[in-house]
Amino acid sequence: MMNNYKSLTLNSKYYAPEVLPDLCRKKFLNNSVPVWERNVFDFIREWLNDEDFINIKTSGSTGKPRTLSLKKAWMAYSAEKTCDFFRLNNKSTALLCLPASFIAGRMMIVRAFVSGCNLILKEPSGRPFKDLPISIDFAAITPFQLYQSLEDLGSGSPVKTLIVGGGEISHVLERDIQKLPVEIHATYGMTETSSHIALRKVNGRERSDFYTVLGETKISVDENSCLVIENPQLFDGVLKTNDVVEIVNNRQFRWKGRYDNIINSGGIKIQPEELENSISQIISVNFAISSIQDERLGEGVALVLEREGIAPEEENKLIDEIRKIVHHYSLPVRVFCIPVFPKTPTGKINRPELRRIINKIR
């Protein structure tokens, strides 16, 4: 199978299998070439060698960073399923605007090998679509890049389809993208699964609350309602996650949150992300549900707003609105205001650090 994926079209120029290795060597050894671009060609060189595995670093967003060995066949399978879903072929144009040192950027390169599409290389930045000289059919970006690109993706958008991964799309951001003339999908996956195994349409008429799996991936849950994944074409064995989900059918699931984020309030387990989703329509700023130590309950629910402060009358009105939506045991016992939320390297809210901050100032 791998012999079929040896040629590549980069920046509108086709490179045959016999040409690519020398191009990669020259680019990688040329110190005048930017580091981000050298990383691209270093991965291409690794993809073309005779080894069956590729070593890839995890981001460390859900644990300590580590290095994994992925089969090239697994990565090719993942790329095939994505290319089939989005109908990417040798007439398509894709944009690589993520670092090639991590799985998301590397899989964009593999998709170009698999589909034969024209892959445009651009230095990773917060606004990857600004001043693009060419129309793009497909790109993968982070939630931060999406937020920074709202203006660029408006009327006359240079891109047709986006997949967004590496972090959660906030409730506020998901509201802001509903009228964009771009097809946007949230992804569910990790380095261990060679990028995403499921997609969720987050805007437009086909917007959904459910992720739909790609390929032959089988899904189930364990005793803690955490997602369990099986697919021998993507990884060996069974992969147990810390993501609490609701299985809709054998192809769809609803993500509820991380098991390690659960708040135990008086013996009642509350999923912060699920509660956030319930109240998202009545809060206009970025916010998060966290917890504070409580002598009576053990943990009390806390609402944290990303803003400078809030007047007492506004806080009372907000709590009254929340009271109409949620069960009394999920009602926040405190409201905190933090000017800037702590973030992980991939842009997710650093929930342990946020919890530490509010418990320190309470």
C-alpha positions, 0 to 999 in steps of 0.5 A: 500500500505504501508504494502508492503514496510516494509522489507529492504536489507542493505549492502547485508543483508536482514532485515524482518519487525519485525527486522528493528525497533529494529535495528533502535533503537539500531543504533540511540541510539548508540553514537559511530555510525556516525551521517550520519549513525544514520540519515539513521536509524532514517529515516527508523524508521520514515518510519516504524511508523504508521504515514501517513506523514513524515516531511522533511526539504527543502535545502533552495537553492531557498528560505528560508529553511522550513519543509514540511509534505509529505505523505508516499504514495506520496513518495512511488508513486515517488519511484515506478515510478523511480524504474519502469523507471530504472528497479530496483528490488530485484536483483539490487544494489543501493548506498546511498551516500547522507545525509539522512536528506534531500529528495534526500537521503531519497528517495534512502531509499524509493526506496530500500523499494519499489524495494527490491534492495540491498542498500549499505550505504556509508558516503556522500563525494565528491568521493562516488565511490572511492574504492567501494568493489561492483558494483552498478546499481544505485545511486543518486548524486549531480553535485559536486560529479559527477565532483569529480568522473570523474576519478572514473567513467572512464574505469572500472566504478563501477556504471551503472546508475546515476541520478544527482540532487540538482543543475545544471550540468554546460555546461563544466561538461556536455561536460566532461561526454559525453564519460563516460561508465555510463548512466547519467540522470539530474533530475527535481524536488523538496522536494514538489514533493518527489524528481524528476518528470522528467528526462533528459538523459545528455550523450551518444547516447540518450542525450536529451535537454528535460525533460520527466515526469514520471508517471501521472504528468500533465504539463502546463505553466502559464502567465509567461511561468513558469512550472505548475505541477499537480499530486494528487498522488504526492501532493495536488492541483496545484504546480506553479514553478518559472522555465521558460520552453518550453512545447514540448508535454504533456510529455516533456519540455525544462528548460530555467531558473528561472523566478527570474533570468531574465535580463530586458535589455532595456525592452527585457527580457533575460534568463541567463541560456538559453543564457549560453546554447547558448554560452557554446560550445565556452567557456572552463571554468566555466562561468555564465551570470549575469547583471550589472546596466546600466543607458541606459538599466536598466540592461546590460548583463555581462559575468562572467568567473571563472578564475583569469583574461583575457587579453584584446585581448582574451576578444575581441576575445571571444566577437567577437565569441559570437557576431556570435551566439547571438542577439545583445541585448544579447551580454555581455557589460562587462566581469568579472573574479571571481576566485571562484563563490559563491555557495548555500548550494546545490552547485548551483551558487548563482546568487544574490551574483554573481550579487552583487559582479560584481556590486561592482567591476565594 
